[in-house]
Amino acid sequence: MLVLNADQSNKFFVFIKGLAEPLALFFPGLFHTGSADFDIILDYGLAAIFWLIVSGFVARVVGPREGGGPHREESSDV
């Protein structure tokens, strides 16, 4: 929203910014390319990719395993 010059006093902007900053962890300010807009895209984009990888890993560890779920007995109606 900063890249699109959103009104920073808007309540929705403040809400989204409040959600994004803790999730961005250490990524904001990690790179300095000389373009503020590109820095924002790069920093928060890397944070988003990081969380996609982490959530995918957690889903694999916690999720159902092949052959580990409940099995249905197939009944043959003859």
Secondary structure, DSSP 4 states (H G I P E B T S, - for coil): -TTTT--TTSHHHHHHHHHHHHHTTT-TTS---S-HHHHHHHHHHHHHHHHHHHHHHHHHHHSPPTTTS--PPPPP--
